Amino acid sequence: MSELTLQVQPREEKGKNSNRQLRATGMVPAVVYGGGREPLPIQVEKRTLLNLMRSTEGHNPVFLLQLAGTDKSRHAMIREMQIHPVSRQVLHVDFQRVVMTEKIRVAVHVELLGVPVGVKVDAGILDFVTREVHIECTPDKIPAKLSVDVSGLHIGQHVEAKDLTLPDGVQLTDEPGRVIASVSHSRAVETAAPAEEALIETEAAQPEVIKRGKTDEE
């Protein structure tokens, strides 16, 4: 788990026009929710926010929001980040207050380790079915990612969510039997046999050609 300190400022004005003007100055409008308190409108410096996010591993960073000009601070995580579909600029951020001693449920990315035997030896295909799973733990124990070794998989075999290596204090909330990755025959191999059979059937079904006309004996 990585904790990132982010200074924030209270946001007095609201609405599309004020938010647009705010973004023009390099700031991003945001709101802090949860924790049994009223939503708090704030603004954060876009460059600082993005730099902090790039500096941490994983997709569930915990921020220590420090309100500028006060001694108030609160742990929070990003609940939603609105991105412009064309410019890819950050438009708005929703933070969720968290208590470091209380468990929360988050989605964590899955990493596959190794190359399956069925791929290296038998020219099979690795299908990465589930790329993230849900876990439950306190914010300080959120792993950057979860890993599973697939190097021993042969064609027709798979690994499930229960095969993931979970750190202490982390509990899987998805179905244990949920398929993470599987190895199957390549499409080329699967279609080769039917194609050959069709060719044989076609040749066998061809009618005998009877020549018409005079022969040497005639």
TORNULO-414621 format. One record per atom (N, C-alpha, C): x negated, y negated, z. Coordinates in steps of 0.001 Angstrom, whole numbers, plus 500000, padded with zeros to 6 digits. Atoms other than C-alpha are relative to their C-alpha. Layout:
XYZ ...
***
This chain:
499151501192500000 500000500000500000 499120498765500000 500732501258500041 498789496536499177 500916498874500444 499232501143499515 499969493429501023 499386498740499422 500476501192500684 499695490160499134 500607498762500638 499523501233499388 499929486748500751 500356498994498914 499510500926501016 501998484334498693 500654498804500677 499396501199499437 502738480748499656 501191499583499149 498774500398500691 506268479633498774 500475498664500555 499451501288499596 508126476354498946 501518500062499959 498529500032500056 511794475683499747 500458499317498718 499460500567501242 513925474878496709 501327499337500316 498809500763499649 516474472144497209 501021499969498873 499085500134501133 517939471674493734 500228501346499332 499629498756500668 519758474445491893 500617499686498648 499384500182501306 521218474997488465 499011500185498868 500832499710501168 519935475640484951 499034498860499684 500862501131500353 518595472137484346 498826499857500961 501066500134499014 516630471965487574 499015501167499905 500882498837500155 515284475489487043 499112499850498764 500772500217501219 514193474571483525 498875499002500254 501014500998499673 512364471512484826 498936500573500929 500927499365499067 510798473606487560 498996500872499243 500886499130500782 509392476114485062 499008499176499187 500892500856500795 507936473261483011 498798499531500808 501108500423499137 505734472398486012 499137501182500449 500785498827499628 504389475944486315 500523500741501213 499380499331498851 506730477014489103 501112500928499520 498932499056500324 509263479829489149 501051499957501103 498948499953498984 512654479658490922 500169501423500517 499852498681499394 513260482516493335 500977499922501158 499098499910498849 515575483703496101 499541501173500857 500323498918499066 514833485787499204 501300500508500613 498763499396499517 517625488210500161 499724500972501151 500062498912499032 518370490692502930 499520499596501377 500477500218498644 517144491108506465 501040499435500947 498946500522499134 520513490120507917 500061498493500037 499996501462500048 519977486500506914 500601499520498681 499458500602501211 521423484123504359 498910499949498919 500981500135501082 519741484027500925 499276498658500087 500814501210499901 516901481503500883 499431499644498627 500563500426501285 516207479606497614 498570499476500207 501390500435499905 512464479135497129 499439499812498599 500719500098501261 509954478369494395 498562500447500240 501363499487499876 506588480007493747 499206499578498772 500851500340501128 503632479147491558 499841501233499112 499997498862500918 503827481367488486 498620500637499859 501340499454500215 500083481744487939 499523500805501203 500409499295498785 499433482725491549 500735501323500137 499197498786499906 502272485249491530 499497501069499045 500439499028500998 501115486924488316 498593500512500285 501361499567499665 497477487002489391 499992500992501156 499900499074498872 498414488685492662 500526501356499544 499430498743500476 500490491279490848 499000500783499160 501021499310500805 497650492049488436 498888500577500867 501112499577499148 495215492459491312 500311501242500821 499623498871499171 497142495247492986 500332501220499155 499681498751500681 497572498880492023 501411500418500383 498644499569499713 501087500236491734 501020498930499638 498916500879500436 504463498665491040 500929499611501149 499181500348498848 505760498153494564 499202499193501017 500797500778499049 503583495441496125 500864499378501095 499340500663498884 504547494063499525 499366498621500162 500482501380499873 504263490275499776 500247499491501417 499784500759498777 503791488231502903 500281498569499560 499593501328500451 505748485116502003 499790498994501121 500264501050499020 504455482078503837 500656498701499531 499287501220500358 506732479039503809 499092498792500246 500940501119499939 504585475984503043 500453498959501029 499705501037499025 504362473408505816 500567500511501298 499465499415498761 505610475826508494 499129501185500406 500682498787499560 504364478797510495 500859501240499751 499076498901500289 507169480983509126 499450500890498883 500411499036501021 506325484134507170 500885501235500116 499134498829500014 508209487246506166 499536500949498912 500347499005501011 507392490481504374 501174500182499039 498963499831501025 509278490983501133 499422500748498805 500372499316501239 509230493012497929 500852499444498868 499238500475501148 510356492110494443 501136500975499703 498832499181500315 513880493389493888 500317499936498512 499742500171501436 514278491978490378 499199498814499481 500714501093500650 512216489868488018 500575499816498604 499406500284501301 513921488224485050 498921499489499049 500998500349501008 511738488019481935 500708499565498721 499413500450501258 512558486051478782 499714501039498915 500181498913500973 513104488609475956 499051499662498852 500863500399501117 511093486602473388 498645499502500490 501257500597499534 508487484518475217 499305500839501067 500518499149498926 508016487127478003 499589499188501221 500288500840498850 507847484268480508 500908500399501173 499214499702498804 509006484829484086 501023498887500217 498928500974499849 512377483104484518 500466499855501445 499454500025498645 513440484053488035 499552501265500736 500411498857499190 512410486351490887 500922500125501203 499233499694498797 514574488002493544 499112500812500943 500755499284498974 512705489021496710 500960500643500987 499210499295498993 514059491520499227 499188500057501295 500694499930498713 513100491089502884 499877501451500450 500216498649499483 511610494241504417 499388499911501390 500591499870498669 510670495304507934 498974501125499913 501096499062500212 507333497097508035 500170501310500763 499795498778499213 508583499640510584 501251500768499584 498780499335500454 511786500548508740 499803500612498617 500159499290501273 511969503070505900 500854499363498908 499277500487501170 513016501973502438 499867501039498894 500039499078501136 513691503816499192 499516499247498775 500559500647501185 511620502943496130 499691501057498942 500407499128501105 510732504399492734 498495499872499804 501455499972500163 507103505431492213 499658500740498716 500408499385501256 505384506249488934 499263501318500240 500635498687499934 504146509795488275 498829500044499027 501191499842500835 500688510600486909 499725501487499804 500340498617500309 499826513871485164 498484500160499952 501435499745499958 496375515328485820 499658501238499183 500457498857500771 494553517607483385 500752500198498702 499382499617501273 495395519115480010 500468501441500123 499477498642499832 497663522207480066 499289501021499105 500565498895500789 496276525556478902 500819500206498738 499119499805501146 499296525830476624 499783498991498895 500307501013501007 498174522681474830 498625500235499405 501373499809500463 494435523370474626 499821501306499209 500237498674500585 494632527062473728 501064500387498981 498897499518500840 498056527666472189 500648498919499156 499498501096500836 498601524304470462 501438499625500334 498660500393499579 501717523624472501 500128498485500164 499713501421499812 503313520258473262 500359499749501470 499678500396498633 503370518595476683 501119498962499966 498855500911499941 506728516948477371 500054499365501390 499984500754498730 506536514247480087 501446499573500230 498558500180499861 510170514425481199 500353498872500979 499679500957498944 510268512374484424 498763499186500352 501184500846499804 507890509421484694 500008499237501319 499978500586498673 509000508153488098 501012500739500858 499110499336499053 510637509593491197 500278499055501159 499630500823498856 512337508111494253 499493500638501284 500519499543498717 510772508358497673 500541499110501110 499600500785498840 511510507128501176 498846499961500988 501081500164499031 508942505717503598 499999498550500482 500153501387499568 507936502579505472 499173499259498952 500687500761501052 506581499752503255 498481500172499993 501447499878499942 503017500263504489 499481501328499469 500416498675500477 502974503860503206 500377500254498543 499614499810501405 504228503293499659 498759500290499158 501175499689500835 501761505050497326 500060499245498675 500043500672501296 500607503348494138 500585500888498912 499479499028500965 501505506527492235 499964501369500646 500017498612499557 502118510240492705 499439500853498871 500685499205501015 500037512849490911 500384501470500085 499763498556500052 500606516428489802 499081500597498939 500938499331500899 498149518830488153 500768500894499025 499292499200501014 499451520302484874 499040500881499208 501004499275500785 496219521964483702 500268501502499928 499749498563500005 497455525452484586 501254500423499250 498743499668500678 500669525279482553 499772500702498665 499974499316501289 501192527781479736 501305499641499288 498769500265500752 503846527567477037 501188500656500702 498816499502499319 507270527943478602 500017499702501496 500063500326498581 506153526714482035 500181498501500229 499793501414499665 506855523437483849 499638499742501455 500182500396498603 506213521517487060 501209499187500421 498822500666499473 508926520125489293 499616498942501027 500245501088499052 509278517210491686 499392500526501297 500530499427498758 508508519507494625 498509500303499898 501424499726500182 505046520098493120 499137498752500144 500750501241499833 504055516443493571 499296499978501350 500753500145498758 501403515702496185 500451498729500705 499460501140499259 503051513448498776 499094499662501188 500791500411498832 501033511424501310 500813500196501282 499321499890498711 501828511705505003 500982498841500173 499000501030499742 504985509841505946 500867499657498811 499222500264501217 506424509934502420 500912501189499721 499018498952500239 509583511909501687 500640499837498625 499361500007501311 510954512830498259 501509499970500179 498544500080499918 514590511822497810 500680500525498742 499444499373501204 515075513202494282 500143501500500219 499844498554499925 516092516807493682 498633500674499867 501303499334500065 513089519092494370 499772500734498673 500125499248501237 513827521052491196 499994499156498743 500015500870501172 513802518034488922 498714500200499209 501164499715500846 511481518782485993 499201498728499750 500890501127500242 508495516461485768 499371500106498615 500637499796501306 506693517935482749 500084501477499631 499923498621500480 506901521070480614 499167500154498739 500774499693501205 504933522773477844 500828500929499118 499216499197500942 506676524147474759 499238500185498703 500605499793501316 505834525433471284 500092498717499189 499945501161500885 504993522790468744 501095500210498978 498922499904500981 507701522014466221 499543500694498732 500522499368501209 505445523176463403 500057501505500117 499967498563499781 505198526647464949 501420500510500006 498608499584499894 508911526782465686 500681500077498643 499323500048501286 509912525946462115 499320500865498943 500730499220500996 507251528036460354 500658501348499758 499419498677500136 508842531419461053 501316499981499238 498749500056500766 512367530497459881 499770499673498532 500279500369501384 510886528954456737 499496501196499222 500530498812500670 508950532141455917 501096501023499774 498903499041500144 512019534310456566 500941499586498880 499108500485501049 514109532124454288 499408500252498631 500662499767501273 511532532467451535 500105501468499596 499904498558500292 511534536277451815 501410500350499571 498612499712500343 515329536384451749 500344499489498616 499732500585501304 515397534138448701 499431500861498891 500622499158501009 512952536310446816 500739501320499843 499292498718500049 514856539486447724 501355499861499336 498655500194500519 518139537985446634 500022499635498523 500027500384501405 516960537017443163 500462501159499120 499500498923500868 518834539041440457 498931500432499000 500951499477500988 516902541251438068 500320499398498638 499810500588501313 516394539615434708 500002501100498946 499894498997501060 517574541823431820 499757499299498663 500326500616501275 515989540954428521 500983500445498923 499131499703501118 518198540764425527 499201499868498699 500699500053501261 517080541362422025 499348501366499691 500594498753500409 515188544091420204 498714500272500771 501246499572499395 512454546102421836 499153500669498930 500887499360500972 509512547805420197 500586501311499531 499448498717500360 511395551118420321 501138499869499009 498900500190500924 514319549612418446 499455499696498620 
***
